[in-house]
Amino acid sequence: MTEFIRLAIEAPTHVFLTFTKQRKGPLVNKQDLIEAVAKSADISKAAATRAVNGALSAITTNLKKKQTVSLIGFGTFKTSHRAARTGRNPQTGKAIKIKASRVVKFKAGKALKSAVK
């Protein structure tokens, strides 16, 4: 079954990436994204690799600083504190303590929601 994913990246111009590969595993991986960026922006794969890695690095760096990253139309990444809690080991049923942690949350933007519908 072929699935289509359209990802709108807002920049000075709108670039639409379409992935149509058939796979048993994940539909789109980082290499697929790099190839699509290179093709749609008419740049080399090396330049697209630097662009994708730079964007992911910027998002990661800002999330580490507890800042919110908002990509208008696409969505918002933010960190949230998850309190310590008690869980259960599914094999034994024994109670275990789960440490507090920071997690990343993503909320899809209006354009992404409407594109997926």
C-alpha positions in Angstrom: 0.0 0.0 0.0 1.5 3.3 -1.0 1.0 6.2 1.4 1.6 9.9 0.7 2.9 12.3 3.2 2.9 16.0 2.4 5.1 18.2 4.6 4.8 21.9 4.2 7.9 23.8 5.2 7.4 27.5 5.4 10.3 29.6 4.3 10.6 32.5 1.9 8.6 30.3 -0.5 6.4 27.3 0.3 8.1 24.0 -0.4 6.0 20.8 -0.5 7.7 17.5 -0.1 5.9 14.3 -1.2 7.1 10.8 -0.1 5.7 7.9 -2.0 8.0 5.0 -1.1 6.6 1.6 -0.1 8.2 0.0 3.0 7.6 -2.5 5.7 9.2 -0.3 8.3 9.0 3.5 8.9 7.7 5.4 5.9 10.0 8.3 6.0 13.4 8.4 7.7 16.1 11.1 7.8 17.7 10.1 4.6 14.4 10.2 2.8 13.8 13.7 4.2 17.3 14.8 3.0 16.6 13.5 -0.5 13.2 15.2 -0.7 14.7 18.5 0.5 17.5 18.3 -2.1 15.1 17.6 -4.9 12.4 20.1 -4.0 14.9 22.9 -3.2 17.1 22.0 -6.2 20.2 21.7 -4.1 22.9 19.0 -3.6 22.3 16.2 -1.1 25.3 17.5 0.9 23.7 20.9 1.2 20.4 19.4 2.1 22.1 17.2 4.7 23.6 20.3 6.3 20.2 22.1 6.2 18.3 19.2 7.8 21.0 18.6 10.4 21.2 22.3 11.1 17.4 22.6 11.6 17.3 19.5 13.9 20.3 20.8 15.8 18.6 24.2 16.3 15.4 22.6 17.5 17.3 20.3 19.9 19.5 23.2 21.3 16.5 25.3 22.0 14.6 22.5 23.7 17.6 21.8 25.9 17.4 25.5 27.0 13.7 24.8 27.9 12.6 27.1 25.1 9.5 26.6 22.9 10.2 26.1 19.2 7.2 27.2 17.0 7.1 26.6 13.3 4.1 28.5 12.1 1.6 26.2 10.3 3.7 23.1 11.1 3.6 22.9 14.9 5.2 23.6 18.2 7.8 21.7 20.2 8.1 22.3 23.9 9.5 20.5 27.0 7.4 19.6 29.9 8.2 18.2 33.4 7.0 14.8 34.2 6.7 14.2 38.0 8.1 11.1 39.7 5.5 8.4 40.1 4.9 4.8 41.0 4.4 2.3 38.2 4.0 -1.5 38.0 6.4 -4.1 36.5 4.1 -5.8 33.9 5.8 -9.1 34.4 5.7 -9.3 38.1 3.1 -6.8 39.1 5.5 -5.3 41.6 5.4 -1.6 42.3 8.4 0.4 41.0 9.5 4.0 41.3 9.8 6.0 38.1 12.0 9.0 38.4 11.0 12.5 37.4 12.0 13.6 33.9 11.7 16.2 31.2 9.8 15.1 28.0 9.3 16.7 24.6 5.8 17.4 23.5 4.6 18.3 20.0 1.4 20.1 19.0 0.5 20.1 15.4 -0.2 23.4 13.7 -3.4 24.3 11.8 -1.8 23.8 8.3 -0.4 20.4 9.3 -3.7 19.3 10.8 -5.7 20.3 7.7 -3.1 18.7 5.4 -3.5 15.4 7.2 -7.3 15.3 7.3 
